[in-house]
Amino acid sequence: MPFDFAQVVAPFRMQPGLRRVAPGAAQLTPARAGGRHLLEKTAALASFAGQALVATPEFDASAVLCTLAAEAAVNEPAAFVRERESSFAAPRLGWAVADGSVRGAGAAAIGELLRSLPPAQRPTALLCLAFEEDFAVIDGARATIPWLAVCLPSRWAPEDKVGRRFAEVHAPVADNALLVAASEQLARLVTGNDRWERWVWTVTADPRLRQHPAQRPIGWPEHGDAESIGALASFRHEHQTFIPIGDTGQAVFTIRVESEPLAQALVSRDAALRLHAALSSMTPAVLEYRGLDAVRDRLLAWLVQRAAILSTAAP
């Protein structure tokens, strides 16, 4: 689904930006065979499962797996299924995990990956591969994150966030005063009975979905005019939602990340102008946090040019 540039507003502020999920709207996206999410997640789990699949020692993921299987049954019943207790299948992928044992006849790389993991991690890994979303659990009462299954992070390390309080998790974010002050209230809100969603976005030189901070980043070139910077730029955006886990006071936090060339993402003059206004209004702290301080002016010049082109091209 194309990004809705109505979500890009000025002045830009680091804020929750929550709205209620429309009744009946799907919150899970099945992974596509050969799709980039599945390919990058498979590679991440094969090499970095310890960074992606993390939990506090006392956390039991059974309720998470059952909740997401029930959620999938509403709109995507072939994506992830609970066959019985401790048995989960991903029919679209052709693989299942029953009591820790792997069975199926899907793509060999997925079977090999699942078998390479400790039996306790295999159901969660299968869940990760079944959907384009990544997942975390929010505990409303404690305002903590006791469990994460995040293969495609955006310059943050899941292994550093597990077990920490909401306020601590948001501490590195630039201009974070509003987020930190509201962290405990937000944790209680998103773990209630209502369903919430939000969108976040940035412009980056790195087109990869997985951007763990341990990876060598792809940064902006030191030199280059507006045209060359615009040609390198990717528009990275996330759709984040919250799915209640029964009456536990916990919720599954879903994160679906997308990245596409900026020129391809901007399909209208309005989109280019919205992005220009938002970038123009970012504080120096936010620009530095997002790695845009050195290229902002060139991106702004490119956006002016792009808006003019899109205006001419409009019917």
C-alpha positions in Angstrom: 0.0 0.0 0.0 1.5 3.4 -1.0 2.4 5.7 1.9 -0.2 8.3 2.7 1.7 11.6 2.7 -1.2 13.2 4.6 0.8 11.7 7.6 3.7 14.1 6.8 2.9 17.3 8.7 4.6 20.6 9.5 5.9 21.8 11.8 7.6 18.4 12.4 7.5 17.2 16.0 8.5 14.0 17.7 5.1 12.9 19.1 3.0 9.7 19.4 0.6 10.6 16.6 -1.8 7.7 17.5 -5.2 7.2 15.9 -7.7 4.3 16.2 -7.5 1.5 13.8 -10.5 1.3 11.5 -12.9 -1.5 12.5 -12.1 -4.7 10.7 -8.8 -3.3 9.2 -6.1 -5.9 8.8 -3.1 -5.4 11.0 -0.9 -8.2 9.6 0.6 -8.6 6.2 1.5 -12.1 5.0 5.1 -12.5 3.7 5.4 -13.1 0.0 7.5 -15.9 -1.4 10.6 -14.2 -2.9 9.6 -10.8 -1.3 12.2 -8.6 0.2 10.8 -8.8 3.7 11.0 -12.6 3.7 14.5 -12.6 2.2 15.9 -10.0 4.6 14.2 -11.7 7.6 15.6 -15.1 6.6 19.1 -13.7 6.3 18.8 -11.8 9.6 17.6 -14.9 11.6 20.2 -17.1 10.0 23.1 -14.8 11.1 21.7 -12.7 13.9 18.9 -14.5 15.7 20.4 -13.5 19.1 19.8 -9.9 18.1 16.3 -10.3 16.7 14.6 -12.8 19.1 15.0 -11.6 22.7 12.9 -11.8 25.9 13.2 -11.4 29.6 13.8 -14.7 31.4 10.3 -15.1 32.8 8.4 -14.2 29.7 6.2 -16.9 28.0 5.5 -16.2 24.4 2.6 -18.7 24.1 -0.1 -16.0 24.5 1.6 -13.9 21.8 1.7 -16.7 19.3 -1.9 -17.6 20.0 -3.1 -14.0 19.8 -1.4 -13.5 16.4 -2.7 -16.8 15.1 -6.2 -15.7 16.0 -5.6 -12.3 14.4 -4.4 -14.0 11.2 -7.5 -16.2 11.1 -9.7 -13.1 10.6 -8.1 -11.9 7.4 -5.2 -14.2 6.4 -6.0 -17.7 7.7 -3.3 -19.4 5.6 -0.5 -17.2 7.0 -0.1 -18.5 10.6 -2.2 -21.1 12.3 -2.3 -22.7 15.7 -2.9 -26.3 15.0 -2.9 -27.4 18.7 -1.0 -26.5 21.9 2.7 -25.9 21.1 2.0 -26.5 17.4 2.1 -23.7 14.8 2.1 -23.7 11.1 2.7 -21.2 8.3 0.9 -22.9 5.4 1.9 -20.2 2.9 5.5 -21.0 3.7 5.0 -24.7 3.8 6.6 -25.2 7.2 5.4 -25.9 10.8 6.8 -26.3 14.3 5.2 -28.9 16.5 6.6 -29.2 20.1 9.9 -27.7 18.9 10.2 -30.1 15.9 10.3 -28.7 12.4 8.2 -30.3 9.6 7.2 -29.3 6.1 8.3 -29.2 2.5 8.5 -25.5 1.7 11.6 -23.5 0.7 14.7 -25.5 1.9 16.4 -22.4 3.2 13.6 -21.7 5.7 13.6 -25.3 6.9 17.3 -25.2 7.4 17.0 -21.9 9.3 14.3 -23.2 11.6 16.3 -26.4 12.4 19.4 -24.4 13.1 17.7 -22.5 16.0 17.1 -23.7 19.5 13.7 -25.5 19.7 12.3 -22.8 22.0 12.9 -20.1 19.4 11.5 -22.0 16.4 7.8 -21.0 16.8 8.8 -17.3 17.1 11.1 -17.5 14.1 8.3 -19.1 12.1 6.0 -16.2 13.2 8.6 -13.7 12.0 8.9 -15.3 8.6 5.1 -15.7 8.1 4.5 -11.9 8.2 6.2 -8.7 6.9 5.7 -7.2 10.3 8.1 -7.4 13.2 6.7 -7.7 16.7 7.2 -6.6 20.3 5.2 -6.9 23.5 4.2 -3.9 25.6 3.3 -4.4 29.2 0.9 -1.7 30.2 1.2 -2.1 34.0 5.0 -2.0 34.1 5.4 0.2 31.0 8.1 -2.2 29.8 9.0 -4.3 26.7 9.5 -7.9 27.9 9.7 -9.6 24.4 10.8 -8.7 20.9 10.9 -10.5 17.6 12.4 -7.7 15.4 14.4 -8.7 12.3 14.3 -5.3 10.6 15.1 -2.6 13.1 15.6 1.1 12.2 19.0 1.9 13.6 18.2 0.5 17.1 19.2 -2.8 18.7 16.3 -5.0 20.0 18.7 -6.7 22.4 19.3 -3.4 24.1 15.6 -2.6 24.6 14.3 -5.9 26.0 13.1 -5.5 29.6 13.5 -1.8 29.7 10.9 0.8 30.5 9.2 2.9 27.8 10.9 6.1 29.0 14.4 4.4 28.8 13.6 3.1 25.3 12.8 6.6 24.0 15.7 8.2 25.8 18.0 8.4 22.8 15.3 10.0 20.6 16.0 13.6 19.7 13.5 16.2 21.1 12.0 13.4 23.2 10.5 15.4 26.1 6.9 14.7 25.0 7.4 11.0 24.4 9.3 10.5 27.7 6.8 12.5 29.8 3.8 10.5 28.3 5.5 7.1 28.2 3.7 5.4 31.1 0.3 6.9 30.0 1.0 5.8 26.4 1.8 2.2 27.6 -1.5 2.0 29.4 -3.4 3.4 26.5 -2.0 1.1 23.8 -2.5 -2.0 26.0 -6.2 -1.3 26.6 -9.1 -2.7 24.6 -8.9 -0.2 21.8 -6.6 -0.7 18.8 -4.2 2.0 17.7 -1.9 2.8 14.8 0.7 5.3 13.8 3.1 6.1 11.0 6.7 7.2 11.2 9.1 8.1 8.4 12.5 9.4 7.5 14.7 10.0 4.4 17.9 8.0 4.3 20.8 7.0 2.0 20.4 3.3 3.2 17.8 1.4 1.2 18.0 -1.8 3.3 15.1 -2.9 5.4 17.3 -4.3 8.2 19.3 -1.4 9.7 20.7 -2.8 13.0 23.3 -0.4 14.5 25.9 -3.1 14.4 25.7 -3.1 10.6 28.0 -0.8 8.7 25.7 2.0 7.6 25.3 3.3 4.1 25.7 7.0 4.6 25.3 10.1 2.5 28.3 11.1 0.3 30.3 14.0 1.6 30.0 15.8 -1.8 27.3 15.8 -4.4 24.7 18.3 -5.7 21.0 18.3 -5.1 20.3 16.0 -8.0 22.7 13.3 -7.0 21.5 13.4 -3.3 17.9 13.1 -4.4 18.8 10.2 -6.7 20.4 8.3 -3.7 17.6 9.1 -1.2 15.2 6.4 0.0 11.9 7.1 1.8 11.7 4.8 4.8 8.4 4.5 6.6 6.8 2.3 9.3 3.2 1.4 10.0 2.9 0.5 13.6 -0.2 -1.0 15.3 -1.2 -2.5 18.6 -3.1 -5.7 19.1 -4.4 -6.5 22.7 -3.4 -9.8 24.2 -6.8 -10.7 25.8 -7.3 -9.0 29.2 -3.7 -9.3 30.2 -2.9 -5.6 30.1 -0.4 -6.4 27.4 -0.4 -5.7 23.6 1.5 -6.9 20.6 3.2 -3.9 18.9 3.5 -4.6 15.2 6.1 -2.8 13.0 5.9 -3.0 9.2 8.8 -1.2 7.6 9.0 -0.2 3.9 11.8 1.5 2.0 11.6 2.8 -1.6 13.5 5.4 -3.7 12.3 8.8 -2.7 11.6 9.8 -6.4 9.3 6.8 -6.6 7.6 7.5 -3.4 6.7 11.1 -4.3 3.8 10.6 -6.7 2.3 14.1 -6.4 3.4 17.8 -6.1 1.5 17.8 -2.7 3.6 15.0 -1.4 6.8 16.7 -2.4 5.7 20.0 -0.8 4.6 18.3 2.4 8.0 16.6 2.8 9.7 19.9 2.0 7.7 21.7 4.8 8.4 18.9 7.3 12.1 18.8 6.6 12.3 22.6 6.7 10.8 22.6 10.2 13.0 19.9 11.8 15.1 21.1 14.7 18.9 20.7 14.5 18.7 17.9 17.1 16.2 15.9 15.0 18.2 16.5 11.8 21.4 15.2 13.5 19.5 12.2 15.1 18.2 11.2 11.7 21.5 11.8 9.9 20.0 14.6 7.7 21.9 17.6 9.0 24.6 17.6 6.3 22.2 17.0 3.4 19.0 18.8 4.4 19.6 21.9 2.2 20.4 19.8 -0.8 17.3 17.6 -0.2 15.2 20.7 0.1 16.5 22.0 -3.2 15.8 18.7 -4.8 12.3 18.6 -3.4 11.6 22.0 -4.9 12.7 20.7 -8.3 10.7 17.5 -7.9 7.5 19.4 -7.0 7.9 21.5 -10.1 8.3 18.4 -12.3 5.3 16.7 -10.7 3.2 19.8 -11.1 4.0 19.8 -14.8 3.3 16.1 -15.1 -0.1 16.4 -13.4 -3.1 16.0 -15.7 
